[in-house]
Amino acid sequence: MKVEKLKKSELDAYCKGLGVYIKGATRADHIAAIYQSRRTEIDKAIESGNGLKLLEYKVNELADEYAYNLKDKIINRREDMQEDNNSHHLIYNVLGISNNEGFLIDEYQNTGRFLYKYAGSFVEEAASLCLLFANPNGEKVTVENTQGQKPRTFEIDFLNGRDAIELKWRDATTDGDHITKEHTRVQVIRKHGYRPIRVMFYYPQRKQAIKVQECLETLYHGIGGKYYAGDQAWEYLYRVSGYDLKSILIHIVQSRNDESTND
């Protein structure tokens, strides 16, 4: 769970559940208390030889949370779409798409946005967990943009020593501005004294998107950084953290399939 995105009432309730609520404390103090609580739990598990077991539990718990929220979003959007004005289906019809096909296309286009968003956030958060288990001093940080005013800062998903790791589940963008922004981001991170490392678990399949990634790979290597994609990304995470996230995810899927079969 990304506690930074919780509302004040949600954050307070979460802190009370963990037993770290402090009356009158600032939002930043409560977030710091949550991370300290997590760190203590992780350290105790590792010391007792149960680090992997706790990580598997945490990733599974995270998967359940994301799956529940995704399902809720999709159900609500489908209900909302029942009230949509579908007059634009006229154009679909002109182009040879039936009303039924048009509705399904609209539905998948709407719900697909949620799926991609949640898939990305889940994989990135699960990967961060692996790194956090391996490095008690690692964390998400922001650095000031020293080469422009927009954006004001750049986020580093996980600072592992001097390695500034950016985690992506996949990146299929073909926007030229994306390359420009990434170039600025990498330059800024390098000037702050960190080594930029891009870890992208799934490579895009379209030619134009692949060209963008090839440009980014050249950019990272040219500035002394590292670029890992596809199988190399999973292997890098395993090598750096000592935890095989891909195997953990496969086990979660297998367990759910077994539960469905038994039901």
C-alpha positions as CSV (number, residue, x, y, z in Angstrom):
1,M,0.0,0.0,0.0
2,K,1.3,3.4,-1.0
3,V,0.5,5.3,2.3
4,E,1.5,8.6,0.8
5,K,-1.7,8.5,-1.3
6,L,-4.0,7.9,1.7
7,K,-6.3,10.7,2.9
8,K,-5.8,12.0,6.5
9,S,-8.6,9.9,7.9
10,E,-7.4,6.8,6.1
11,L,-3.8,7.4,7.2
12,D,-4.9,7.9,10.9
13,A,-6.9,4.7,10.8
14,Y,-4.0,2.8,9.2
15,C,-1.7,4.0,11.9
16,K,-4.1,3.0,14.6
17,G,-4.3,-0.4,13.1
18,L,-0.5,-0.7,13.3
19,G,-0.4,0.7,16.7
20,V,1.8,3.7,15.7
21,Y,-0.8,6.5,15.8
22,I,0.5,9.6,17.6
23,K,-2.1,12.2,18.5
24,G,-1.2,15.6,17.0
25,A,1.5,14.2,14.8
26,T,2.0,15.5,11.3
27,R,1.3,13.5,8.2
28,A,5.0,13.2,7.6
29,D,5.6,11.9,11.1
30,H,2.9,9.2,10.7
31,I,4.3,8.1,7.3
32,A,7.8,7.9,8.9
33,A,6.3,5.8,11.8
34,I,4.7,3.4,9.3
35,Y,7.9,2.8,7.4
36,Q,9.8,2.3,10.7
37,S,7.2,-0.2,11.8
38,R,7.6,-2.1,8.5
39,R,11.4,-2.0,8.8
40,T,11.2,-3.5,12.3
41,E,8.9,-6.3,11.1
42,I,11.2,-7.1,8.2
43,D,14.4,-7.0,10.3
44,K,12.9,-9.4,12.8
45,A,11.8,-11.8,10.1
46,I,15.2,-11.8,8.4
47,E,17.0,-12.3,11.8
48,S,14.7,-15.3,12.5
49,G,15.3,-16.8,9.0
50,N,11.8,-16.0,7.9
51,G,12.6,-13.1,5.5
52,L,11.4,-15.0,2.3
53,K,8.2,-16.2,4.0
54,L,7.3,-12.7,5.1
55,L,8.1,-11.3,1.7
56,E,5.9,-13.9,0.0
57,Y,3.1,-13.0,2.5
58,K,3.5,-9.2,1.8
59,V,3.5,-9.6,-2.0
60,N,0.4,-11.9,-1.8
61,E,-1.3,-9.4,0.5
62,L,-0.4,-6.6,-2.0
63,A,-1.8,-8.7,-4.9
64,D,-5.1,-9.2,-3.1
65,E,-5.4,-5.5,-2.3
66,Y,-4.7,-4.5,-5.9
67,A,-7.0,-7.2,-7.3
68,Y,-9.9,-6.1,-5.0
69,N,-9.5,-2.4,-5.9
70,L,-9.2,-3.2,-9.6
71,K,-12.4,-5.3,-9.6
72,D,-14.2,-2.5,-7.7
73,K,-13.1,0.1,-10.2
74,I,-14.1,-2.0,-13.2
75,I,-17.6,-2.8,-11.7
76,N,-18.2,0.8,-11.0
77,R,-17.1,1.9,-14.5
78,R,-19.3,-0.7,-16.2
79,E,-22.3,0.6,-14.2
80,D,-21.5,4.2,-15.1
81,M,-21.3,3.2,-18.8
82,Q,-24.9,2.0,-18.7
83,E,-25.9,5.6,-18.5
84,D,-23.5,6.8,-21.3
85,N,-24.6,8.6,-24.3
86,N,-23.7,6.3,-27.2
87,S,-24.6,8.6,-30.0
88,H,-21.0,8.3,-31.2
89,H,-21.8,4.8,-32.3
90,L,-23.2,6.3,-35.4
91,I,-19.6,6.8,-36.6
92,Y,-18.7,3.3,-35.5
93,N,-21.6,2.0,-37.7
94,V,-20.4,4.1,-40.6
95,L,-17.0,2.4,-40.2
96,G,-18.6,-1.1,-40.1
97,I,-18.7,-1.6,-36.4
98,S,-22.0,-2.8,-34.9
99,N,-23.5,-1.3,-31.8
100,N,-22.7,-4.4,-29.8
101,E,-19.1,-4.4,-31.0
102,G,-18.8,-0.6,-30.3
103,F,-20.1,-1.1,-26.7
104,L,-17.6,-3.8,-26.1
105,I,-14.7,-1.8,-27.6
106,D,-15.7,1.2,-25.3
107,E,-15.9,-1.1,-22.3
108,Y,-12.5,-2.7,-22.8
109,Q,-10.9,0.6,-23.6
110,N,-12.3,2.1,-20.3
111,T,-11.5,-0.9,-18.1
112,G,-8.2,-1.5,-19.8
113,R,-6.9,1.8,-18.5
114,F,-7.5,0.7,-15.0
115,L,-5.8,-2.7,-15.6
116,Y,-2.7,-1.1,-17.1
117,K,-2.5,1.4,-14.3
118,Y,-3.0,-1.2,-11.5
119,A,-0.7,-3.7,-13.1
120,G,2.1,-1.1,-13.3
121,S,1.7,0.1,-9.8
122,F,1.5,-3.4,-8.4
123,V,4.7,-4.7,-10.1
124,E,6.6,-1.6,-9.2
125,E,5.5,-1.8,-5.6
126,A,6.3,-5.5,-5.3
127,A,9.7,-5.0,-6.8
128,S,10.4,-2.1,-4.3
129,L,9.5,-4.6,-1.5
130,C,12.1,-7.0,-2.7
131,L,14.7,-4.2,-2.7
132,L,13.6,-3.0,0.7
133,F,13.9,-6.4,2.2
134,A,17.5,-6.6,0.9
135,N,18.6,-3.0,1.8
136,P,17.4,-1.5,5.1
137,N,18.7,1.9,4.0
138,G,17.1,2.0,0.6
139,E,14.1,4.2,-0.1
140,K,12.1,6.2,-2.6
141,V,13.5,9.8,-2.9
142,T,13.0,12.9,-5.0
143,V,15.7,15.1,-6.4
144,E,15.5,18.7,-7.6
145,N,15.4,19.3,-11.3
146,T,18.6,21.3,-11.8
147,Q,18.1,21.7,-15.6
148,G,14.7,23.3,-15.8
149,Q,11.5,24.3,-14.0
150,K,9.2,21.5,-15.2
151,P,8.9,19.2,-13.5
152,R,10.2,20.7,-10.3
153,T,11.5,17.4,-9.1
154,F,12.2,13.9,-10.3
155,E,11.3,10.7,-8.4
156,I,13.7,7.8,-7.8
157,D,11.7,4.7,-7.2
158,F,14.4,3.1,-5.1
159,L,17.8,4.5,-4.1
160,N,20.0,1.5,-3.6
161,G,23.3,2.9,-2.4
162,R,24.3,5.2,-5.2
163,D,22.1,3.4,-7.7
164,A,19.0,5.3,-8.6
165,I,16.6,2.5,-9.7
166,E,13.6,3.3,-11.9
167,L,11.0,0.5,-11.9
168,K,8.7,0.0,-14.9
169,W,6.4,-2.9,-15.5
170,R,6.5,-1.9,-19.2
171,D,6.7,1.3,-21.3
172,A,4.9,1.3,-24.7
173,T,5.0,5.1,-25.2
174,T,5.9,6.5,-28.6
175,D,5.8,10.1,-27.5
176,G,8.9,12.1,-28.6
177,D,8.5,14.3,-25.6
178,H,8.9,11.2,-23.4
179,I,12.5,10.8,-24.6
180,T,13.3,14.4,-24.0
181,K,11.9,14.3,-20.4
182,E,13.7,11.0,-19.7
183,H,17.0,12.5,-21.1
184,T,16.6,15.4,-18.7
185,R,15.7,13.1,-15.8
186,V,18.8,10.9,-16.4
187,Q,21.1,13.9,-16.6
188,V,19.7,15.4,-13.4
189,I,20.1,12.1,-11.5
190,R,23.6,11.8,-12.7
191,K,24.5,15.3,-11.6
192,H,23.2,14.5,-8.2
193,G,25.9,11.9,-8.0
194,Y,23.7,8.8,-8.6
195,R,23.9,6.1,-11.3
196,P,20.7,5.9,-13.2
197,I,19.3,2.3,-13.6
198,R,16.2,1.5,-15.6
199,V,14.5,-1.8,-14.8
200,M,11.5,-2.6,-17.2
201,F,10.0,-6.0,-16.7
202,Y,8.1,-6.3,-20.0
203,Y,9.4,-5.0,-23.4
204,P,6.9,-3.3,-25.8
205,Q,6.0,-5.2,-29.0
206,R,5.2,-2.4,-31.5
207,K,8.1,-1.1,-33.7
208,Q,7.8,2.5,-32.8
209,A,7.7,1.8,-29.1
210,I,10.7,-0.5,-29.4
211,K,12.6,2.3,-31.2
212,V,11.9,4.6,-28.2
213,Q,13.3,2.0,-25.8
214,E,16.3,1.5,-28.0
215,C,17.0,5.3,-27.7
216,L,16.5,5.2,-24.0
217,E,18.9,2.2,-23.7
218,T,21.5,4.2,-25.6
219,L,20.9,7.2,-23.4
220,Y,21.4,5.2,-20.2
221,H,24.6,3.5,-21.3
222,G,26.0,6.7,-22.7
223,I,25.8,8.5,-19.4
224,G,27.2,5.6,-17.4
225,G,23.9,4.1,-16.3
226,K,22.4,0.6,-16.8
227,Y,19.3,-0.5,-18.7
228,Y,17.6,-3.9,-18.1
229,A,14.4,-5.1,-19.8
230,G,12.5,-8.3,-20.1
231,D,14.2,-11.3,-18.6
232,Q,17.3,-9.2,-17.8
233,A,15.1,-7.0,-15.5
234,W,13.8,-10.0,-13.5
235,E,17.4,-11.4,-13.3
236,Y,18.7,-8.0,-12.1
237,L,16.2,-7.7,-9.4
238,Y,17.0,-11.3,-8.2
239,R,20.7,-10.5,-8.3
240,V,20.5,-7.3,-6.4
241,S,17.8,-8.2,-3.8
242,G,18.3,-12.0,-3.5
243,Y,14.6,-12.5,-4.0
244,D,13.0,-14.1,-7.1
245,L,9.9,-12.0,-7.5
246,K,8.8,-13.7,-10.8
247,S,8.7,-17.1,-9.0
248,I,6.7,-15.5,-6.2
249,L,4.2,-14.2,-8.6
250,I,3.9,-17.5,-10.5
251,H,3.3,-19.2,-7.2
252,I,0.5,-16.8,-6.4
253,V,-1.2,-17.5,-9.7
254,Q,-0.8,-21.3,-9.3
255,S,-2.3,-21.1,-5.7
256,R,-5.3,-19.1,-6.9
257,N,-5.8,-21.6,-9.8
258,D,-5.7,-24.5,-7.4
259,E,-8.2,-22.7,-5.1
260,S,-10.6,-22.2,-8.1
261,T,-10.2,-25.8,-9.1
262,N,-11.0,-27.0,-5.6
263,D,-14.1,-24.7,-5.4
